[in-house]
Amino acid sequence: MRFVDTNVLLYAISTDPAEQGKAKRANEVLAERDLALSVQVLQEFYVQATRASRPDPVSHRHAVRLIESFRRFPVQDVTDGILMSALTARQRFQVSYWDAGIIEAARVMGCTEILSEDLGDGQDYAGIRVANPFR
């Protein structure tokens, strides 16, 4: 299984003309079945998708409907075990706590790959490799 980072979800809803290639690719990725995500990713998606300063913000109602549709994939809850693992991973890999939370949620889900534009393409985090689907 592959873990989907927030940026994939955000590109999938983008109406920005400069992002249409990435939007198309993100929707191709989301049409696949071997994907997983976490509550953290859905929270980040909501905050960023509805942000007033976004060029194409969505309404609360629309964001909720999108989140409901993304729940077709397995979703990992944020647990205190993930919190503690993320704190360790943050120090070990020298990444932000939020990135460490994604890495550790992916690990708990049994994912071997994280699809992300934000984490380093090809980077390996103790058995979880990052792949940028927009390259």
ChimeraX attribute file (.defattr): number of C-alpha atoms within 10 A of each C-alpha:
attribute: neighborCount
match mode: 1-to-1
recipient: residues
	/A:1	15
	/A:2	21
	/A:3	29
	/A:4	24
	/A:5	26
	/A:6	23
	/A:7	17
	/A:8	24
	/A:9	24
	/A:10	17
	/A:11	20
	/A:12	20
	/A:13	20
	/A:14	21
	/A:15	13
	/A:16	11
	/A:17	8
	/A:18	9
	/A:19	14
	/A:20	15
	/A:21	12
	/A:22	18
	/A:23	22
	/A:24	16
	/A:25	18
	/A:26	23
	/A:27	15
	/A:28	12
	/A:29	18
	/A:30	17
	/A:31	10
	/A:32	9
	/A:33	12
	/A:34	13
	/A:35	20
	/A:36	23
	/A:37	25
	/A:38	24
	/A:39	17
	/A:40	19
	/A:41	22
	/A:42	22
	/A:43	13
	/A:44	17
	/A:45	21
	/A:46	22
	/A:47	12
	/A:48	18
	/A:49	24
	/A:50	17
	/A:51	15
	/A:52	12
	/A:53	9
	/A:54	11
	/A:55	11
	/A:56	14
	/A:57	17
	/A:58	19
	/A:59	14
	/A:60	14
	/A:61	10
	/A:62	14
	/A:63	20
	/A:64	14
	/A:65	12
	/A:66	17
	/A:67	18
	/A:68	11
	/A:69	10
	/A:70	16
	/A:71	15
	/A:72	11
	/A:73	17
	/A:74	16
	/A:75	20
	/A:76	18
	/A:77	13
	/A:78	15
	/A:79	11
	/A:80	9
	/A:81	12
	/A:82	22
	/A:83	17
	/A:84	13
	/A:85	18
	/A:86	23
	/A:87	18
	/A:88	15
	/A:89	22
	/A:90	19
	/A:91	12
	/A:92	11
	/A:93	13
	/A:94	11
	/A:95	16
	/A:96	13
	/A:97	16
	/A:98	16
	/A:99	18
	/A:100	24
	/A:101	24
	/A:102	25
	/A:103	29
	/A:104	26
	/A:105	29
	/A:106	26
	/A:107	20
	/A:108	14
	/A:109	17
	/A:110	14
	/A:111	22
	/A:112	18
	/A:113	23
	/A:114	30
	/A:115	23
	/A:116	19
	/A:117	17
	/A:118	14
	/A:119	17
	/A:120	12
	/A:121	16
	/A:122	13
	/A:123	14
	/A:124	15
	/A:125	18
	/A:126	11
	/A:127	11
	/A:128	20
	/A:129	19
	/A:130	23
	/A:131	20
	/A:132	15
	/A:133	16
	/A:134	14
	/A:135	8
